[in-house]
Amino acid sequence: MHISAGSKVQGFTRGHFQNNLLNECRYASVGTNSAFPTFYAEHGVRARYVGHPLVDDVAREGLLDHRVSRIGGKLALLPGSRAMEVRHLLPTMIGAVDELAGGTPAEVVLIEAPGMGEVVDEILGSRRDGVIRRVFGAERRRELASCSLAWTASGTATLECALLDVPMVVGYRLQPLSFAVAKLLVRVPHVALVNLIAEKRVAPELIQKDWSVEALARITEELFADGLDAQRRDLGMVRERLGAPGASRRAAEAALEYL
């Protein structure tokens, strides 16, 4: 959005770090992490944290302050919103569900992202044992809110879990070459957005070869035994950092102030 000659206001979300854009900007409204303005200041850009639009989405569904009754031992699978991500994460999730068979978890729901139905069909194949119930559409967020724990991809779904007060285990897996290149280009202490915002390891991360049936089942048993409450306390801090509803309004107000 151009405001005046030689000036530019830009909104950034989810770690939007392109230096060429930063070099053009003089003012930025920043979403996702209240710590980000320091980063932009180092590049000569005045920045203001305005919040995350996901907070507004959750609030509109009445789930931000009103907690859904949680079902003990209920597990959510959130394998991602991209086909390759689902193919890398979901088979391990299914294997770990089978590994945990015997009452833990008590119920399993696979929460599908829009457009991922065919990929999920491909992975599940002819499995019709009733152990995993598929959920999609308008009820997906309310279903997630009723879970005790989630296995999730590393992106926005981790923030969704945090806002709904659902502890999680985070998986991240790329093709080996892609991961090697990513490690050279991106240096961050965590891969999960929820941990980046917390600036510490709130949710366990299983990366590359560590994303295995055995490791996922073991960590899940540990969390169900004694670990969910501690993670929920840290998720409360993440919710505070994400801020109150109204991110879009605050971004517009910030732009108007710069006119």
C-alpha beads as a LAMMPS data file, in Angstrom:
LAMMPS data file: protein, C-alpha beads

259 atoms
258 bonds

1 atom types
1 bond types

-500.0 500.0 xlo xhi
-500.0 500.0 ylo yhi
-500.0 500.0 zlo zhi

Masses

1 110.0

Atoms # bond

1 1 1 0.000 0.000 0.000
2 1 1 1.735 3.223 -1.150
3 1 1 1.098 6.166 1.162
4 1 1 3.335 8.922 -0.196
5 1 1 6.317 9.363 -2.461
6 1 1 9.264 7.334 -1.241
7 1 1 7.247 5.648 1.527
8 1 1 5.461 2.355 1.777
9 1 1 3.320 0.650 4.397
10 1 1 3.418 -3.139 4.305
11 1 1 1.679 -5.805 6.377
12 1 1 3.759 -8.801 7.360
13 1 1 2.580 -12.094 8.803
14 1 1 4.039 -15.499 9.639
15 1 1 7.671 -14.459 9.579
16 1 1 7.505 -12.562 6.283
17 1 1 11.192 -11.626 6.117
18 1 1 11.928 -10.658 2.489
19 1 1 14.760 -8.136 2.626
20 1 1 13.866 -6.549 -0.708
21 1 1 10.456 -5.596 0.674
22 1 1 11.966 -4.385 3.928
23 1 1 14.339 -2.140 2.049
24 1 1 11.358 -0.476 0.334
25 1 1 9.378 0.039 3.541
26 1 1 9.384 2.774 6.124
27 1 1 6.503 1.470 8.253
28 1 1 5.142 -2.048 8.797
29 1 1 2.163 -3.528 10.579
30 1 1 3.247 -6.895 11.893
31 1 1 1.151 -9.972 12.562
32 1 1 1.849 -13.234 14.422
33 1 1 4.582 -12.337 16.909
34 1 1 4.881 -9.330 19.189
35 1 1 8.669 -9.779 19.197
36 1 1 8.952 -9.118 15.445
37 1 1 9.058 -5.266 15.593
38 1 1 12.610 -5.512 16.982
39 1 1 13.638 -7.426 13.878
40 1 1 12.185 -4.766 11.588
41 1 1 13.747 -1.945 13.592
42 1 1 17.148 -3.475 12.853
43 1 1 16.330 -2.963 9.161
44 1 1 15.293 0.670 9.616
45 1 1 11.559 -0.046 9.463
46 1 1 9.210 1.325 12.121
47 1 1 6.889 -1.512 13.060
48 1 1 3.862 -2.045 15.236
49 1 1 2.475 -5.400 16.305
50 1 1 -1.235 -5.482 15.421
51 1 1 -2.138 -9.087 16.211
52 1 1 -3.119 -12.167 14.229
53 1 1 -6.316 -12.510 12.155
54 1 1 -6.736 -16.087 13.376
55 1 1 -7.711 -14.643 16.761
56 1 1 -10.653 -12.921 15.051
57 1 1 -11.654 -16.159 13.294
58 1 1 -11.723 -18.098 16.572
59 1 1 -13.575 -15.277 18.340
60 1 1 -16.267 -15.194 15.623
61 1 1 -16.998 -18.854 16.325
62 1 1 -17.408 -18.096 20.032
63 1 1 -14.421 -20.271 20.969
64 1 1 -11.912 -17.723 22.195
65 1 1 -13.255 -17.197 25.705
66 1 1 -15.851 -19.957 25.875
67 1 1 -14.193 -23.353 26.213
68 1 1 -15.861 -26.404 24.687
69 1 1 -16.216 -29.324 27.077
70 1 1 -13.033 -31.343 26.633
71 1 1 -13.262 -35.120 26.185
72 1 1 -10.552 -36.902 28.170
73 1 1 -8.165 -38.887 26.010
74 1 1 -9.501 -37.458 22.743
75 1 1 -6.767 -36.983 20.137
76 1 1 -6.818 -34.741 17.051
77 1 1 -4.726 -35.383 13.936
78 1 1 -3.887 -32.250 11.919
79 1 1 -1.480 -33.390 9.202
80 1 1 -1.382 -30.085 7.335
81 1 1 -2.967 -28.099 4.539
82 1 1 -0.664 -29.064 1.660
83 1 1 -0.619 -32.414 -0.104
84 1 1 3.107 -33.056 0.387
85 1 1 2.851 -32.143 4.068
86 1 1 -0.041 -34.573 4.571
87 1 1 1.855 -37.344 2.749
88 1 1 4.887 -36.812 4.986
89 1 1 3.047 -36.618 8.315
90 1 1 -0.196 -38.602 8.201
91 1 1 1.234 -42.133 7.731
92 1 1 3.282 -41.744 10.913
93 1 1 0.231 -40.442 12.764
94 1 1 -1.794 -43.480 11.678
95 1 1 1.008 -45.828 12.716
96 1 1 1.258 -44.170 16.126
97 1 1 -2.519 -44.484 16.641
98 1 1 -2.160 -48.232 16.071
99 1 1 0.882 -48.319 18.363
100 1 1 -1.176 -46.743 21.148
101 1 1 -4.124 -49.111 20.729
102 1 1 -5.578 -50.147 24.079
103 1 1 -7.511 -47.191 25.436
104 1 1 -5.025 -44.367 24.945
105 1 1 -6.245 -42.356 23.162
106 1 1 -9.924 -42.960 23.855
107 1 1 -11.055 -41.285 20.606
108 1 1 -9.233 -40.121 17.466
109 1 1 -10.424 -37.464 15.007
110 1 1 -8.656 -36.642 11.755
111 1 1 -9.307 -32.963 11.079
112 1 1 -8.954 -32.410 7.352
113 1 1 -7.880 -29.108 5.834
114 1 1 -9.912 -27.908 2.842
115 1 1 -8.983 -29.671 -0.383
116 1 1 -7.085 -32.516 1.288
117 1 1 -9.834 -35.151 1.005
118 1 1 -8.340 -37.012 -1.952
119 1 1 -4.875 -37.143 -0.377
120 1 1 -6.341 -38.472 2.877
121 1 1 -8.347 -41.072 0.923
122 1 1 -5.143 -42.166 -0.799
123 1 1 -3.289 -42.610 2.518
124 1 1 -6.101 -44.253 4.464
125 1 1 -6.822 -46.622 1.578
126 1 1 -9.389 -49.232 2.469
127 1 1 -9.065 -48.674 6.215
128 1 1 -12.572 -48.747 7.665
129 1 1 -11.986 -49.925 11.244
130 1 1 -13.744 -46.948 12.833
131 1 1 -10.736 -46.039 14.986
132 1 1 -10.137 -42.727 13.180
133 1 1 -13.122 -40.464 12.542
134 1 1 -12.732 -37.859 9.806
135 1 1 -13.920 -34.290 10.407
136 1 1 -14.020 -31.391 7.935
137 1 1 -15.969 -28.251 7.163
138 1 1 -17.628 -25.921 9.642
139 1 1 -17.309 -28.236 12.655
140 1 1 -13.569 -28.804 12.419
141 1 1 -12.544 -26.065 14.894
142 1 1 -15.182 -26.936 17.497
143 1 1 -14.154 -30.594 17.211
144 1 1 -10.528 -29.637 17.782
145 1 1 -11.469 -27.574 20.833
146 1 1 -12.948 -30.680 22.480
147 1 1 -9.669 -32.636 22.223
148 1 1 -7.148 -33.254 24.984
149 1 1 -4.146 -33.388 22.637
150 1 1 -3.290 -32.767 18.987
151 1 1 -0.644 -34.105 16.644
152 1 1 -0.094 -31.306 14.185
153 1 1 1.956 -29.868 11.368
154 1 1 4.191 -26.962 12.308
155 1 1 2.345 -23.985 10.824
156 1 1 -0.794 -22.010 11.611
157 1 1 -2.505 -25.093 13.064
158 1 1 -0.207 -24.802 16.092
159 1 1 -1.591 -21.305 16.750
160 1 1 -5.117 -22.639 16.339
161 1 1 -4.370 -25.267 18.985
162 1 1 -2.904 -22.611 21.279
163 1 1 -5.971 -20.370 20.944
164 1 1 -8.236 -23.342 21.703
165 1 1 -6.044 -24.406 24.668
166 1 1 -5.220 -27.794 23.122
167 1 1 -1.718 -29.145 23.919
168 1 1 0.149 -30.588 20.955
169 1 1 3.034 -32.560 19.518
170 1 1 4.436 -30.952 16.354
171 1 1 5.770 -32.843 13.342
172 1 1 7.982 -31.495 10.576
173 1 1 9.372 -33.500 7.682
174 1 1 10.706 -32.520 4.258
175 1 1 12.524 -34.370 1.521
176 1 1 16.149 -34.747 2.733
177 1 1 17.569 -32.411 0.063
178 1 1 14.918 -29.762 0.746
179 1 1 15.633 -29.956 4.472
180 1 1 19.386 -29.612 3.918
181 1 1 18.852 -26.495 1.791
182 1 1 16.388 -25.050 4.325
183 1 1 18.920 -25.463 7.144
184 1 1 21.443 -23.445 5.141
185 1 1 18.996 -20.640 4.366
186 1 1 16.928 -20.389 7.563
187 1 1 18.340 -20.371 11.081
188 1 1 15.659 -20.477 13.743
189 1 1 15.634 -22.182 17.156
190 1 1 12.265 -23.861 16.540
191 1 1 10.129 -24.936 13.578
192 1 1 6.689 -24.642 15.192
193 1 1 5.057 -21.213 15.099
194 1 1 3.771 -21.676 18.637
195 1 1 7.337 -22.201 19.901
196 1 1 8.713 -19.289 17.900
197 1 1 6.122 -17.000 19.469
198 1 1 6.761 -18.372 22.956
199 1 1 10.517 -18.052 22.339
200 1 1 10.953 -21.429 24.001
201 1 1 10.009 -25.080 23.466
202 1 1 6.368 -25.148 24.591
203 1 1 5.289 -28.069 22.391
204 1 1 7.539 -31.048 21.579
205 1 1 8.910 -31.000 18.032
206 1 1 9.741 -34.149 16.083
207 1 1 11.788 -33.169 13.037
208 1 1 12.784 -35.294 10.040
209 1 1 13.906 -38.786 11.183
210 1 1 12.691 -38.057 14.719
211 1 1 9.127 -37.972 13.328
212 1 1 8.605 -41.695 13.875
213 1 1 5.816 -43.949 15.114
214 1 1 7.801 -44.928 18.195
215 1 1 8.781 -41.402 19.210
216 1 1 5.296 -39.990 18.641
217 1 1 3.662 -42.767 20.658
218 1 1 6.191 -42.414 23.490
219 1 1 5.811 -38.618 23.812
220 1 1 2.026 -38.939 23.652
221 1 1 1.980 -41.438 26.518
222 1 1 4.219 -39.099 28.548
223 1 1 1.942 -36.123 27.925
224 1 1 -1.224 -38.021 28.774
225 1 1 0.430 -39.324 31.948
226 1 1 1.775 -36.006 33.236
227 1 1 2.385 -33.103 30.896
228 1 1 -0.806 -31.646 29.483
229 1 1 -1.373 -29.131 32.297
230 1 1 2.173 -27.767 32.093
231 1 1 1.869 -27.204 28.362
232 1 1 -1.522 -25.509 28.800
233 1 1 0.069 -23.010 31.179
234 1 1 2.602 -22.086 28.503
235 1 1 -0.116 -21.910 25.846
236 1 1 -1.788 -19.244 27.972
237 1 1 1.308 -17.089 27.530
238 1 1 1.188 -17.667 23.752
239 1 1 -2.441 -16.511 23.660
240 1 1 -1.450 -13.331 25.480
241 1 1 1.289 -12.652 22.929
242 1 1 -1.098 -13.207 20.019
243 1 1 -3.250 -10.421 21.432
244 1 1 -6.923 -9.566 21.384
245 1 1 -9.277 -9.705 18.377
246 1 1 -9.168 -6.782 15.954
247 1 1 -5.899 -7.283 14.050
248 1 1 -7.294 -6.053 10.720
249 1 1 -8.807 -2.955 12.326
250 1 1 -5.566 -2.130 14.137
251 1 1 -3.578 -2.588 10.918
252 1 1 -5.895 -0.141 9.127
253 1 1 -5.611 2.355 11.994
254 1 1 -1.822 2.094 11.872
255 1 1 -1.853 2.855 8.152
256 1 1 -4.177 5.830 8.650
257 1 1 -1.859 7.296 11.266
258 1 1 0.900 7.294 8.679
259 1 1 -1.100 9.275 6.099

Bonds

1 1 1 2
2 1 2 3
3 1 3 4
4 1 4 5
5 1 5 6
6 1 6 7
7 1 7 8
8 1 8 9
9 1 9 10
10 1 10 11
11 1 11 12
12 1 12 13
13 1 13 14
14 1 14 15
15 1 15 16
16 1 16 17
17 1 17 18
18 1 18 19
19 1 19 20
20 1 20 21
21 1 21 22
22 1 22 23
23 1 23 24
24 1 24 25
25 1 25 26
26 1 26 27
27 1 27 28
28 1 28 29
29 1 29 30
30 1 30 31
31 1 31 32
32 1 32 33
33 1 33 34
34 1 34 35
35 1 35 36
36 1 36 37
37 1 37 38
38 1 38 39
39 1 39 40
40 1 40 41
41 1 41 42
42 1 42 43
43 1 43 44
44 1 44 45
45 1 45 46
46 1 46 47
47 1 47 48
48 1 48 49
49 1 49 50
50 1 50 51
51 1 51 52
52 1 52 53
53 1 53 54
54 1 54 55
55 1 55 56
56 1 56 57
57 1 57 58
58 1 58 59
59 1 59 60
60 1 60 61
61 1 61 62
62 1 62 63
63 1 63 64
64 1 64 65
65 1 65 66
66 1 66 67
67 1 67 68
68 1 68 69
69 1 69 70
70 1 70 71
71 1 71 72
72 1 72 73
73 1 73 74
74 1 74 75
75 1 75 76
76 1 76 77
77 1 77 78
78 1 78 79
79 1 79 80
80 1 80 81
81 1 81 82
82 1 82 83
83 1 83 84
84 1 84 85
85 1 85 86
86 1 86 87
87 1 87 88
88 1 88 89
89 1 89 90
90 1 90 91
91 1 91 92
92 1 92 93
93 1 93 94
94 1 94 95
95 1 95 96
96 1 96 97
97 1 97 98
98 1 98 99
99 1 99 100
100 1 100 101
101 1 101 102
102 1 102 103
103 1 103 104
104 1 104 105
105 1 105 106
106 1 106 107
107 1 107 108
108 1 108 109
109 1 109 110
110 1 110 111
111 1 111 112
112 1 112 113
113 1 113 114
114 1 114 115
115 1 115 116
116 1 116 117
117 1 117 118
118 1 118 119
119 1 119 120
120 1 120 121
121 1 121 122
122 1 122 123
123 1 123 124
124 1 124 125
125 1 125 126
126 1 126 127
127 1 127 128
128 1 128 129
129 1 129 130
130 1 130 131
131 1 131 132
132 1 132 133
133 1 133 134
134 1 134 135
135 1 135 136
136 1 136 137
137 1 137 138
138 1 138 139
139 1 139 140
140 1 140 141
141 1 141 142
142 1 142 143
143 1 143 144
144 1 144 145
145 1 145 146
146 1 146 147
147 1 147 148
148 1 148 149
149 1 149 150
150 1 150 151
151 1 151 152
152 1 152 153
153 1 153 154
154 1 154 155
155 1 155 156
156 1 156 157
157 1 157 158
158 1 158 159
159 1 159 160
160 1 160 161
161 1 161 162
162 1 162 163
163 1 163 164
164 1 164 165
165 1 165 166
166 1 166 167
167 1 167 168
168 1 168 169
169 1 169 170
170 1 170 171
171 1 171 172
172 1 172 173
173 1 173 174
174 1 174 175
175 1 175 176
176 1 176 177
177 1 177 178
178 1 178 179
179 1 179 180
180 1 180 181
181 1 181 182
182 1 182 183
183 1 183 184
184 1 184 185
185 1 185 186
186 1 186 187
187 1 187 188
188 1 188 189
189 1 189 190
190 1 190 191
191 1 191 192
192 1 192 193
193 1 193 194
194 1 194 195
195 1 195 196
196 1 196 197
197 1 197 198
198 1 198 199
199 1 199 200
200 1 200 201
201 1 201 202
202 1 202 203
203 1 203 204
204 1 204 205
205 1 205 206
206 1 206 207
207 1 207 208
208 1 208 209
209 1 209 210
210 1 210 211
211 1 211 212
212 1 212 213
213 1 213 214
214 1 214 215
215 1 215 216
216 1 216 217
217 1 217 218
218 1 218 219
219 1 219 220
220 1 220 221
221 1 221 222
222 1 222 223
223 1 223 224
224 1 224 225
225 1 225 226
226 1 226 227
227 1 227 228
228 1 228 229
229 1 229 230
230 1 230 231
231 1 231 232
232 1 232 233
233 1 233 234
234 1 234 235
235 1 235 236
236 1 236 237
237 1 237 238
238 1 238 239
239 1 239 240
240 1 240 241
241 1 241 242
242 1 242 243
243 1 243 244
244 1 244 245
245 1 245 246
246 1 246 247
247 1 247 248
248 1 248 249
249 1 249 250
250 1 250 251
251 1 251 252
252 1 252 253
253 1 253 254
254 1 254 255
255 1 255 256
256 1 256 257
257 1 257 258
258 1 258 259
